[in-house]
Amino acid sequence: MSSLPVTAGAAVSDWVAAMAAASTELALSLGIDGVELLGWHDVPPTGMAGAYIPLLAEDQTLQLALLASPSGCADLARLLLGMESEEAVSDADIADAVGELVNIVAGGVKQRMQDPARIASGGGLRLGLPVFIHGYVQPTQQLEVSLASTRIGEVDAHLMALRSTLPARR
């Protein structure tokens, strides 16, 4: 995928496309054939859990998320931790593992979407720390949402980007 610098006015769906590309790289490194894209949506799913990580730019803030059902999150954790499908995994390990997965994916997104000119001036993208959440994101007029339904190995998951535009600095 070609780099789409932040200053190019990338659509929220471009961030999700970058997440899909980064997720495919990650899946291949874990011995999975890749990530199958099942469809695009603009309404967050219900009944999901997952990890969110902030990605900050001078003119916008995004939250990138990897979401799945609670059992799907446990399966993703097992994939990362090299566990068998029948092995028990603790809630803390699920939160840590899915947080690490979204952190790795966000690093790939940052690499793909960052504007080299902004890096040189110290204004590049910055990653925050992931958080694991059970719940529903309520879209508002100030929040753009894009997500792709995917299959990562045998796990149905969603890659989601949320963006709110920051007010101009004075």
C-alpha positions as CSV (number, residue, x, y, z in Angstrom):
1,M,0.0,0.0,0.0
2,S,1.3,3.4,-0.8
3,S,1.8,6.0,1.9
4,L,-1.0,8.4,2.4
5,P,0.4,11.3,4.4
6,V,-1.8,12.9,7.1
7,T,-1.7,16.2,5.3
8,A,-3.3,14.6,2.2
9,G,-6.6,14.6,4.0
10,A,-6.9,10.8,4.2
11,A,-10.4,9.5,4.6
12,V,-11.2,7.5,7.8
13,S,-11.6,4.4,5.5
14,D,-7.9,5.0,4.4
15,W,-6.8,4.5,8.0
16,V,-8.8,1.2,8.2
17,A,-7.3,0.1,4.9
18,A,-3.8,0.7,6.4
19,M,-4.9,-1.3,9.4
20,A,-5.9,-4.2,7.1
21,A,-2.5,-4.1,5.4
22,A,-0.7,-4.0,8.8
23,S,-2.9,-6.8,10.1
24,T,-2.1,-9.0,7.1
25,E,1.6,-8.5,7.8
26,L,1.1,-9.4,11.5
27,A,-1.1,-12.4,10.6
28,L,1.6,-13.7,8.2
29,S,4.2,-13.3,11.0
30,L,2.0,-15.4,13.3
31,G,1.7,-18.2,10.6
32,I,-1.8,-17.3,9.5
33,D,-2.5,-17.0,5.8
34,G,-3.6,-13.4,6.1
35,V,-6.7,-11.3,6.8
36,E,-9.8,-11.7,4.8
37,L,-11.9,-8.5,4.3
38,L,-15.6,-9.3,4.6
39,G,-17.1,-5.9,4.3
40,W,-17.0,-2.2,5.1
41,H,-19.3,-0.4,7.6
42,D,-19.7,3.0,9.2
43,V,-21.6,1.9,12.3
44,P,-19.7,0.3,15.2
45,P,-20.8,-3.3,16.1
46,T,-22.5,-4.2,19.4
47,G,-21.5,-7.0,21.7
48,M,-17.8,-6.5,21.0
49,A,-14.7,-6.2,23.1
50,G,-11.3,-5.1,22.0
51,A,-8.3,-2.9,22.3
52,Y,-8.2,0.8,21.3
53,I,-5.1,2.8,20.8
54,P,-4.8,6.6,20.2
55,L,-2.9,7.9,17.2
56,L,-2.3,11.6,17.5
57,A,-1.5,14.2,14.8
58,E,-1.3,18.0,15.0
59,D,-4.7,18.4,13.3
60,Q,-6.6,15.3,14.3
61,T,-6.8,12.5,16.7
62,L,-7.8,8.9,15.9
63,Q,-8.6,5.8,17.8
64,L,-7.7,2.6,16.1
65,A,-9.4,-0.5,17.4
66,L,-9.2,-4.3,17.0
67,L,-12.6,-5.7,18.0
68,A,-14.1,-9.2,18.3
69,S,-16.6,-11.1,20.4
70,P,-15.2,-11.9,23.9
71,S,-14.5,-15.5,22.7
72,G,-12.9,-14.1,19.6
73,C,-10.6,-11.9,21.7
74,A,-9.6,-15.0,23.7
75,D,-8.8,-16.8,20.4
76,L,-6.7,-13.8,19.2
77,A,-4.8,-13.8,22.5
78,R,-4.1,-17.6,22.1
79,L,-2.8,-16.9,18.6
80,L,-0.4,-14.3,19.8
81,L,0.6,-16.3,22.9
82,G,1.1,-19.5,20.9
83,M,-1.5,-21.4,22.9
84,E,-3.7,-24.3,21.8
85,S,-7.4,-23.5,21.2
86,E,-8.5,-25.5,24.2
87,E,-6.1,-23.8,26.6
88,A,-7.6,-21.4,29.2
89,V,-6.5,-17.8,28.9
90,S,-7.1,-15.3,31.7
91,D,-8.9,-12.0,31.2
92,A,-5.7,-10.1,32.0
93,D,-3.8,-12.1,29.3
94,I,-6.6,-11.4,26.8
95,A,-6.5,-7.7,27.5
96,D,-2.7,-7.6,27.3
97,A,-2.5,-9.7,24.1
98,V,-5.2,-7.9,22.2
99,G,-3.6,-4.6,23.3
100,E,-0.3,-5.8,22.0
101,L,-1.9,-6.8,18.7
102,V,-3.5,-3.4,18.2
103,N,-0.2,-1.7,19.2
104,I,1.6,-3.7,16.5
105,V,-1.1,-2.9,13.9
106,A,-1.0,0.8,14.9
107,G,2.8,0.8,14.4
108,G,2.2,-0.5,10.8
109,V,-0.5,2.1,10.2
110,K,1.8,4.9,11.5
111,Q,4.5,3.7,9.1
112,R,2.1,3.7,6.2
113,M,0.3,7.0,6.9
114,Q,2.9,9.3,8.3
115,D,4.0,12.3,6.2
116,P,7.8,12.3,6.0
117,A,7.9,16.2,6.0
118,R,6.0,16.2,9.3
119,I,8.5,13.8,10.8
120,A,11.4,16.0,9.9
121,S,9.7,19.0,11.6
122,G,8.9,17.0,14.7
123,G,5.2,16.9,14.0
124,G,4.7,13.3,13.0
125,L,2.1,10.8,14.3
126,R,2.4,9.7,17.9
127,L,1.0,6.5,19.4
128,G,-0.6,6.4,22.8
129,L,-1.1,3.3,25.0
130,P,-3.7,0.7,24.2
131,V,-6.7,0.1,26.4
132,F,-9.0,-2.9,26.4
133,I,-12.7,-2.2,26.5
134,H,-16.0,-4.2,26.6
135,G,-18.7,-2.0,25.2
136,Y,-20.2,0.0,22.4
137,V,-18.9,3.2,20.8
138,Q,-21.7,5.8,20.3
139,P,-21.0,7.8,17.2
140,T,-21.6,11.6,17.3
141,Q,-21.6,14.4,14.7
142,Q,-18.0,15.1,15.7
143,L,-16.8,11.5,15.3
144,E,-16.2,9.9,12.0
145,V,-16.3,6.1,12.0
146,S,-15.1,3.5,9.5
147,L,-14.7,-0.2,10.0
148,A,-14.0,-3.4,8.1
149,S,-15.3,-6.8,9.1
150,T,-12.5,-9.3,8.7
151,R,-11.5,-12.8,9.4
152,I,-8.1,-13.3,11.0
153,G,-7.4,-17.0,10.8
154,E,-10.6,-18.5,12.2
155,V,-11.6,-15.4,14.2
156,D,-14.3,-12.9,13.0
157,A,-13.0,-9.5,13.9
158,H,-13.4,-5.8,13.1
159,L,-10.8,-3.2,12.3
160,M,-12.1,0.3,13.3
161,A,-10.9,3.8,13.0
162,L,-12.6,6.7,14.9
163,R,-11.6,10.3,14.1
164,S,-12.4,13.6,15.6
165,T,-10.9,16.8,14.1
166,L,-9.1,19.0,16.6
167,P,-9.8,22.7,16.6
168,A,-7.2,24.9,15.0
169,R,-4.4,26.2,17.3
170,R,-4.3,29.9,17.9
